Amino acid sequence: MSAIPHEPSVDSRYGWLRITEMWASLAISVIWLAVLFDAIFGPNITSSTVGGTDSSVPSAVAVALFATIATWAVAKYGLRPRERE
């Protein structure tokens, strides 16, 4: 008895494009790389009052807050278990 090899289908060649976990982890990595570059090269958020008091906060603090929310959303929907076809 011999086996006849099948031709590789088009779907199997590009099947890795349908791996949602890969895209979710890539998106989370890019989100936090944006926070890193903002922390290194970004400006500070400055505030001054009429009395002459100045305060400064790195802009990466605000960006990290939104990156945390985005990471949660991407992880919730991108890394959830799915039914396989």
Secondary structure, 3 states (H helix, E strand, C coil): CCCCCCCCCHHHHCHHHHCHHHHHHHHHHHHHHHHHHHHHHCCEEEEECCCCCEEEEEHHHHHHHHHHHHHHHHHHHHCCCCCCC
